[in-house]
Amino acid sequence: MDLNIKRIGTRSVVYVEGDIDLYSSPELRETVLDLFRKRQQEQIIVNLAEVFYIDSSGIASLVEGLQEARKQNRRFVLVGLREGPRHVLELTRLLNVFEIAETEEAVT
Amino acid sequence: MSEPKLPSSRAHWASDAPIISVRDLVVRYGAKTVLDGVNLDIFSGETMVIMGGSGSGKSTLLRRIMGIDRPTSGHVFIKNVDITCATEEEVNDIRRIMGISFQSAALFNSMTLADNVALPLREHTNLAESTIRLMTRMKLSQVGLGDAENLYPAQLSGGMRKRASVARAIAMDPEILLFDEPSAGLDPIIAAEIDSLILKLKSAFKMTIVVVTHELASAFLIADRMCMLRHGKILAVGTTEEIRQSTHPRIRQFLDRVPDQAAGGQDDYLQTLIKIQDSS
């Protein structure tokens, strides 16, 4: 998995490429939590357009990002969700818990 | 934690190559032959149901796929690694991509359900404790035990223990999931929920699932292909439809639930008597 971050003011977009699994999810978790806690970002968008597989540890890492956002009254959005990851979110009954947008541009 | 040194990740394992390949497998206990030259290929992302009557060798076959016991002869390849002669390190790598739900649940009585489910995650990953706790709750919720995380196995019914065992088996979203009689002893509603979970896991996580069962309704619901065993030999391997349409007398007997004598079991009985007479 590769992570790239684009920061514009208090908004960060995390571009994820590759599988999010037991081995890679800790990096995604740390990245998202750091952006909220250390970089004081108001809004984090996780772009999953290049993610075809995510496991439960990846979902749990995203939940931790969402938890942190809610704790700090900030915004956490998932975009570009492909069928596989969407299916895992459905299975874990978390699809409606996240704010989800089709594209970055759709996030106002 | 280092990544398993197995060839190819789940996403890239070629679907036309068997992820599990059993070759000429023979298991004998003394004079008794339990598996007699079994050959079976299981492909990535499919659900293979192994069926057969009591003593047909199905659980023995599953245990060899799990790498628990060594066969008398033959080979079991998991992702091209022969686990019948693999090093301890190779077997450990393979076990990390396998989830196993035993017939007897096999939970640790001194641990809560949450700790039982979290155990493989704590043992085999470097995930943060907060991530592990979230995953554990997700898994227990998936088997309908979301409110039981602080209970101990002794406080649970048999069906709940079985579901907890399933939750632990899926804790790491294994690439290969092995079930020994997942519905045995469960009431029909909970058994149907386990079937539904198996279907969802396969679809969401692209798991390869091997199930040993003799519950016909469950088998036909969850299987992509089925393997019928009898007396340690494979009678047939095929899609659910091929098995359903089979005219093989022993498969028909099994599917139509015909008692042994009515299906010509007298021949077997006579053979047994003759054998006894010959050896005396």
Interface residues (C-beta under 8 A of the other chain):
Chain A: D19 D21 L22 Y23 S25 P26 R29 F52 Y53 D55 S56 S57 I59 A60 S61 V63 E64 G84 H87 V88 E90 L91 T92 R93
Chain B: M1 E3 S9 R10 A11 L121 H124 T125 N126 L127 A128 S130 T131 L134 M135 M138 K139 S141 Q142 M172 D173 K200 L201 S203 A204 F205 K206
